[in-house]
Amino acid sequence: MVKLAQNPTNISQGVWKRYLRIDEVAQYLGISRRTVYRLIEEGALAAVKIRGCSRVHWEDLHRFEEELNGAKKSL
């Protein structure tokens, strides 16, 4: 499982990641890579390109997760 940085200044020896690959995001959320790409295309999840590869910042992933939890609570 991918360890997400709680504090980006607390990164040491590659243990904590600030930018996650699409497959890591999919594994973390328990969804397919295609679904992650679809969320990005729809604007629900922010991503950046780093040398041509899509990456999701851990803060954006947490923000998306909080939005999911908020929507879940309102049901």
N, CA, C and O of each residue as an XYZ file, in Angstrom:
300
protein
N       0.847     -1.185      0.000
C       0.000      0.000      0.000
C       0.884      1.237      0.000
O       1.952      1.252      0.612
N       0.435      2.254     -0.682
C       1.168      3.507     -0.807
C       0.994      4.311      0.471
O      -0.120      4.468      0.970
N       2.096      4.817      0.995
C       2.022      5.685      2.165
C       1.922      7.120      1.684
O       2.774      7.589      0.930
N       0.882      7.816      2.120
C       0.692      9.205      1.721
C       1.303     10.118      2.774
O       1.193      9.862      3.973
N       1.936     11.163      2.323
C       2.574     12.109      3.242
C       1.520     12.923      3.974
O       0.684     13.569      3.342
N       1.552     12.898      5.267
C       0.660     13.741      6.061
C       1.185     15.169      6.097
O       0.417     16.128      6.171
N       2.486     15.288      6.043
C       3.142     16.585      6.042
C       4.248     16.522      4.995
O       5.225     15.797      5.181
N       4.116     17.259      3.905
C       5.099     17.133      2.826
C       6.527     17.435      3.244
O       7.457     17.040      2.540
N       6.738     18.117      4.359
C       8.100     18.382      4.811
C       8.673     17.177      5.531
O       9.861     17.156      5.853
N       7.846     16.172      5.788
C       8.269     14.976      6.517
C       8.651     13.851      5.559
O       8.489     12.676      5.888
N       9.148     14.195      4.398
C       9.500     13.191      3.399
C      10.964     12.808      3.589
O      11.839     13.674      3.621
N      11.225     11.512      3.714
C      12.602     11.071      3.855
C      12.796      9.738      3.164
O      11.972      8.837      3.319
N      13.843      9.602      2.423
C      14.259      8.369      1.778
C      13.172      7.731      0.928
O      13.112      6.505      0.835
N      12.317      8.523      0.310
C      11.319      8.000     -0.605
C      10.181      7.235      0.037
O       9.405      6.593     -0.671
N      10.053      7.279      1.355
C       8.986      6.552      2.035
C       7.644      7.236      1.784
O       6.633      6.566      1.575
N       7.636      8.540      1.803
C       6.406      9.301      1.607
C       6.374      9.845      0.195
O       7.390     10.308     -0.324
N       5.224      9.791     -0.418
C       5.081     10.290     -1.779
C       4.103     11.448     -1.804
O       3.051     11.400     -1.167
N       4.456     12.488     -2.542
C       3.528     13.601     -2.717
C       2.714     13.438     -3.992
O       1.549     13.833     -4.040
N       3.311     12.867     -5.012
C       2.624     12.660     -6.280
C       2.505     11.164     -6.540
O       3.497     10.436     -6.522
N       1.284     10.721     -6.781
C       1.027      9.305     -6.983
C       0.757      9.000     -8.450
O       0.150      9.797     -9.165
N       1.219      7.830     -8.884
C       0.895      7.361    -10.229
C      -0.578      6.966    -10.264
O      -1.207      6.756     -9.226
N      -1.111      6.870    -11.472
C      -2.529      6.517    -11.645
C      -2.824      5.147    -11.057
O      -3.868      4.963    -10.432
N      -1.931      4.181    -11.242
C      -2.168      2.852    -10.692
C      -2.155      2.858     -9.165
O      -2.863      2.068     -8.541
N      -1.359      3.738     -8.557
C      -1.333      3.850     -7.107
C      -2.626      4.463     -6.579
O      -3.144      4.040     -5.546
N      -3.144      5.460     -7.292
C      -4.420      6.076     -6.917
C      -5.538      5.038     -7.024
O      -6.389      4.936     -6.141
N      -5.526      4.269     -8.117
C      -6.538      3.229     -8.318
C      -6.490      2.203     -7.199
O      -7.531      1.803     -6.677
N      -5.293      1.776     -6.827
C      -5.147      0.804     -5.746
C      -5.642      1.393     -4.428
O      -6.356      0.725     -3.681
N      -5.270      2.630     -4.141
C      -5.670      3.292     -2.895
C      -7.189      3.391     -2.783
O      -7.756      3.136     -1.720
N      -7.851      3.765     -3.891
C      -9.302      3.940     -3.876
C     -10.058      2.638     -4.132
O     -11.267      2.570     -3.912
N      -9.349      1.603     -4.598
C     -10.005      0.328     -4.885
C     -10.844      0.369     -6.148
O     -11.897     -0.264     -6.225
N     -10.372      1.118     -7.141
C     -11.079      1.248     -8.410
C     -10.099      0.952     -9.541
O      -8.906      0.769     -9.300
N     -10.600      0.906    -10.768
C      -9.732      0.630    -11.906
C      -8.965      1.879    -12.337
O      -9.341      3.003    -12.006
N      -7.887      1.658    -13.078
C      -7.120      2.776    -13.627
C      -7.993      3.595    -14.565
O      -7.909      4.823    -14.574
N      -8.829      2.932    -15.354
C      -9.715      3.632    -16.287
C     -10.663      4.562    -15.535
O     -10.932      5.674    -15.990
N     -11.168      4.116    -14.396
C     -12.062      4.963    -13.596
C     -11.320      6.185    -13.077
O     -11.888      7.276    -13.026
N     -10.062      6.019    -12.691
C      -9.262      7.165    -12.246
C      -9.109      8.162    -13.397
O      -9.294      9.364    -13.207
N      -8.771      7.661    -14.593
C      -8.659      8.551    -15.753
C      -9.988      9.250    -16.043
O     -10.006     10.425    -16.410
N     -11.091      8.535    -15.880
C     -12.407      9.126    -16.118
C     -12.685     10.240    -15.104
O     -13.212     11.292    -15.467
N     -12.333     10.013    -13.839
C     -12.514     11.049    -12.808
C     -11.694     12.290    -13.142
O     -12.148     13.415    -12.932
N     -10.496     12.083    -13.660
C      -9.639     13.204    -14.043
C     -10.253     13.950    -15.225
O     -10.307     15.180    -15.229
N     -10.716     13.202    -16.227
C     -11.329     13.818    -17.410
C     -12.573     14.622    -17.041
O     -12.825     15.677    -17.624
N     -13.351     14.131    -16.076
C     -14.574     14.807    -15.642
C     -14.282     16.005    -14.738
O     -15.180     16.806    -14.474
N     -13.044     16.142    -14.262
C     -12.679     17.239    -13.386
C     -12.945     16.969    -11.914
O     -12.806     17.868    -11.084
N     -13.324     15.750    -11.584
C     -13.606     15.404    -10.189
C     -12.322     15.201     -9.387
O     -12.305     15.379     -8.169
N     -11.249     14.828    -10.085
C      -9.959     14.580     -9.441
C      -8.895     15.325    -10.235
O      -8.788     15.161    -11.451
N      -8.114     16.138     -9.547
C      -7.078     16.925    -10.219
C      -5.833     16.088    -10.455
O      -5.464     15.251     -9.631
N      -5.191     16.323    -11.588
C      -3.944     15.643    -11.916
C      -3.031     16.601    -12.662
O      -3.483     17.582    -13.253
N      -1.756     16.306    -12.625
C      -0.766     17.082    -13.361
C       0.042     16.122    -14.223
O       0.079     14.918    -13.970
N       0.684     16.673    -15.239
C       1.579     15.885    -16.081
C       3.008     16.205    -15.670
O       3.396     17.371    -15.614
N       3.778     15.186    -15.386
C       5.190     15.338    -15.084
C       5.941     14.531    -16.132
O       5.914     13.300    -16.126
N       6.608     15.240    -17.026
C       7.322     14.617    -18.142
C       6.436     13.657    -18.910
O       6.870     12.572    -19.297
N       5.195     14.059    -19.131
C       4.263     13.285    -19.936
C       3.488     12.224    -19.185
O       2.648     11.548    -19.778
N       3.744     12.055    -17.892
C       3.053     11.043    -17.088
C       2.087     11.722    -16.122
O       2.449     12.684    -15.444
N       0.872     11.222    -16.064
C      -0.130     11.802    -15.159
C       0.185     11.417    -13.719
O       0.526     10.273    -13.420
N       0.062     12.397    -12.841
C       0.275     12.179    -11.414
C      -0.815     12.926    -10.645
O      -1.313     13.955    -11.102
N      -1.174     12.409     -9.495
C      -2.164     13.033     -8.623
C      -1.467     13.409     -7.325
O      -0.845     12.564     -6.681
N      -1.568     14.665     -6.945
C      -0.968     15.123     -5.693
C      -1.778     14.555     -4.536
O      -3.005     14.479     -4.605
N      -1.088     14.160     -3.476
C      -1.773     13.527     -2.342
C      -2.828     14.439     -1.733
O      -3.847     13.949     -1.248
N      -2.609     15.767     -1.746
C      -3.616     16.692     -1.210
C      -4.892     16.646     -2.044
O      -5.994     16.698     -1.497
N      -4.751     16.550     -3.359
C      -5.923     16.453     -4.234
C      -6.661     15.138     -4.017
O      -7.890     15.093     -4.083
N      -5.914     14.072     -3.760
C      -6.544     12.781     -3.467
C      -7.316     12.850     -2.155
O      -8.437     12.350     -2.068
N      -6.724     13.466     -1.135
C      -7.423     13.620      0.147
C      -8.648     14.513     -0.003
O      -9.692     14.235      0.588
N      -8.533     15.574     -0.781
C      -9.669     16.474     -1.018
C     -10.809     15.705     -1.694
O     -11.969     15.847     -1.308
N     -10.478     14.893     -2.702
C     -11.473     14.077     -3.393
C     -12.128     13.100     -2.416
O     -13.344     12.908     -2.441
N     -11.327     12.495     -1.571
C     -11.839     11.542     -0.581
C     -12.782     12.232      0.405
O     -13.812     11.668      0.776
N     -12.441     13.433      0.826
C     -13.305     14.193      1.733
C     -14.622     14.554      1.060
O     -15.675     14.517      1.696
N     -14.570     14.907     -0.236
C     -15.788     15.201     -0.978
C     -16.675     13.959     -1.059
O     -17.897     14.054     -0.940
N     -16.057     12.799     -1.263
C     -16.812     11.553     -1.278
C     -17.484     11.291      0.063
O     -18.656     10.918      0.123
N     -16.731     11.490      1.129
C     -17.272     11.277      2.474
C     -18.384     12.266      2.776
O     -19.371     11.910      3.421
N     -18.239     13.516      2.316
C     -19.283     14.520      2.518
C     -20.537     14.160      1.772
O     -21.635     14.320      2.305
N     -20.410     13.678      0.555
C     -21.572     13.262     -0.241
C     -22.239     12.047      0.387
O     -23.464     11.921      0.375
N     -21.427     11.162      0.930
C     -21.949      9.958      1.571
C     -22.773     10.308      2.818
O     -23.818      9.710      3.074
N     -22.283     11.285      3.583
C     -22.986     11.684      4.807
C     -24.299     12.378      4.516
O     -25.234     12.291      5.311
N     -24.387     13.074      3.377
C     -25.604     13.820      3.059
C     -26.724     12.929      2.524
O     -27.858     13.382      2.365
N     -26.407     11.658      2.245
C     -27.441     10.744      1.729
C     -28.358     10.280      2.803
O     -29.280      9.508      2.537
